[in-house]
Amino acid sequence: MDKRLIGELGEIEAARYLRRHGYIIVEANYRCRLGEIDIIAEDRKYLCFVEVKTRSENMMYAPSDAVDAAKRAKIIAAAGLYMSVKKPQKQIRFDVIEVYFENGEPVKINHIENAFES
């Protein structure tokens, strides 16, 4: 399956997972001049900036390993711009959701809350 398509399917599955766990999806695929945020979601206490990483289950490393310092810096910068415009009233948090696919089907989701800090 095409890598881009797997990524899109992973983001859809991550959004479903968040909704099932009581989150409200505020934005998806937020893009600005400083970067992109896959999902912006909120629960009662937090506004969460979520990076989604999708891989096949037999990978030798965790999908979250791909969220390196450069990627984190871009997410943090984009989140800063988002907050300067929207002025949210909640605390913020940076999460990573790992979505594992096998044979084109999602088989596992791992939600890493507070995966990194700004």
Secondary structure, DSSP 8 states (H G I E B T S, - for coil): --HHHHHHHHHHHHHHHHHHTT-EEEEEEEEETTEEEEEEEE-SSEEEEEEEEEEETT-SS-GGGG--HHHHHHHHHHHHHHHHHH--SSEEEEEEEEEEEETTEEEEEEEEEEEE--
